[in-house]
Amino acid sequence: MDTKEQEILCQVMELFMRYGIKSVTMDDVARNLGMSKKTLYKYVTDKRDLVKKVMMMGRQEDVRVISEVMSKNLNAIDENFEISKFVVEKVKNIHPSIFYDLEKYYSDAWKVFEEHKQEFIYDCVYQNLEKGMKEGLYRNDLNASIISKLYVSKMDDIWDTQLFPPGEYRFDKVYMEMFRYHIRGIASDKGIEYLIEKVKKEKSNL
């Protein structure tokens, strides 16, 4: 991917985040990019291709940032907190129709998102659980495979607009409640003590 294409996809992602996917036309995209549709079509074949490429770029960004966090040798709880901050920042202003639009109208792009969850996100959760058990911060009787699958499946609930109507709930708030629920459920007594102190420090730094 060359620099120009990456720049285009970044701007399109911002458009989708703000207005949703289905409501943004290729004319809207070209106008916001300040280019003709003819120039735009040098980079993508059609809107389906555009949406898929935006999703693939988003996946690459997730992998890059989360992998960087996991390479810092933080303890399992600190690692989880750092990743959660990145996720919250990413989803706090997301348009509520995005995931509905993806699943209903853009199956190729939805497949990219689903594979990302089932493979990369699953592996990250699994590795974090294994690390936390070794550190004594998580309960030593956890089934990492089952909990990782449960965590991934719960992500679908976060984006469910029938379960969490956008007028009443924000994605970032729902995610953080799920995150707290997850950490409290897996933490050992030692982990709970560390978590309480961690939360106090986080609040004092706000």
N, C-alpha and C positions, 0 to 999 in steps of 0.2 A: 504494500500500500504506500503510494507516494504521499508527500506532504500535503498537496492540494486535495487529494481525495480524503485524507484524514481530517483536514480542516472542514471540508464539506459535511462529512458524516457527523462531526462534533456539533456543527450548527444545526443540522437536521435533528439530531438527538434532542437538543434544547427545544426545538419546535414541538417535537412529539411529547416531551415532558410537560410542556406548557399547555398544549391544546388537544392532546390525544393523537392517535394515529389516523384513524379513518377520516376525521374532519379536515386533515391537512392534505390538500391536493398537490400534484406535481407543479401546478402553476404557482401555488403558495410557496412551495419550496424554492423554485427558481427566482421568484420575486424577492424573497427574503435573503437569498444568496447573492442577489444582484447580478444574475446571469441569465442567459436565455435557456429555454428548455433544451434546445439543440446542444448547448455546451454541457448541460446537466447530464444528458443522455450519452455523453462520452464516458461517463464514470459509472452509470448504472443503466440496465436495460429497461427497467420499468419500476413502478412503485414497490412491487413485491421484492424485487432485487434490492432496492434501496432500504426497505425495512429490515431485510435479512442482514445486510451489511452493517446497518446501525446496531443491530442486536449482537452481531459478532464482534464489533468494536467494543461494545459495552462489556461483553464477556471477557475480552482480552484485558480490559482495564481492571475488572474485578480480580482476575487471576494475578495481574501484576501487583496490585496494591495488597491483596490478602497474602500473597506469597512473600512480599517484603515484610509484612507484620510477622508472619510465621518464622521468618529467618532471624528475627531479633533475639531469639532465646529468652523471651519473656516467660513467666510462669503461665499456666493454663488460663487462670482467671484474668490476668492482665491482657493476655493475648485475645481472649474473648471480648473484653472491653474495647480494645483498639479496633477490632474488626467491626464491632457493633457501631462505633462512632462513624466509621466509613459508610456503613449501610444506611444509618439514619440520615446522614448528610445527603446521600444519593436519593433517598426515597421521600424526603420530607416535602418536596414540592412537585411530586409526580402527579400527572393527571390521572384521575381515578378510572378512566376508561381504557387505559393502555393495555392492561392484561386481558381484558375482555376483547378488545380489538384484535390483539395478537392471536388469541386462541380461535376466534370466530372467522377472521378474514385472512390471516397470514400464517398458514400452517407451517411453512418452511422456517419462518422466524421463530414461531412458537416452539418448534422442535429444537432449535438452538438453545432457547431458554430452558426447556425441560431437560435436555442433556446436560446443560451446565449445572442445574440443581442436582440431578441424579448422580453425576460423576464428581465434579470438582467440589461443590458444596458438601456433598456427602463425605468425601475424603477429608475435607478440612475439619468437619465436625468430629469425624472418627479419630483423626490424629490428635485433636485437642482433648478428647475424652481419654485416650490412652495416656497422653502426657499428664493430665490432671490426676489420674489414678496413680501413676508412678510417683507423683509429687506429694500424694496424700491430701490434695486439695479437693478431690472428688471421691465419692464412695468407691470402695474397692470391689463392690459386688455388681457394678454396672455391666450391662450387655451393650457394648459400644455400637455394635451393628444395629440392634433394634432401636436404640435411642437416636442414632444418626438418621435412620429412616423416618422415625417419628418427627424429628426436627424438620427434615425436608418436606414431609407431607404437611406440616403445620404452616409452612411458608405459603402454600396455596390458600389457606384460610385467611392470611393477612390481606391478600388481594381480592378476596371475595366481597364484592360491593353489596350483595344481599345480606351477608352476615354482618358486615361493617359498612353501613351506608356512608358515603363520603361527607354528607352534610353533618353527620354526627361524630365521625371518627376520622383521624388522620393516619395515614400509613405508618409514619414514623412513631406515633404514639402506640399504635397497636403492636408494631415490631418490638418496641422497648418493653412492653408488658410481657410479650412472649419470651423475650430474652431473660428478663428477671425470673419468670416462671421456670425457664430452662435451667438457669444457674442454681436457683434455690433447690430444684429437684435433684440435681446431680452432686451438689457440694457435700463434702464430709463436714463433721463438726469443725475441724481445722479450717476447712474452706469457708464455712459460714462466718467464722471469726474474721478471717482475712477479708471476706466480702464486705462485711459491715464496716471495717476500717477503710477499705477501698472506696466505698460509697461516700463516707464522710469526707475523705480527701478530695474526691471528685467534686462534691458540692462546694467545698471551701475554695476550690479553684475556679468556680464559675464567675 
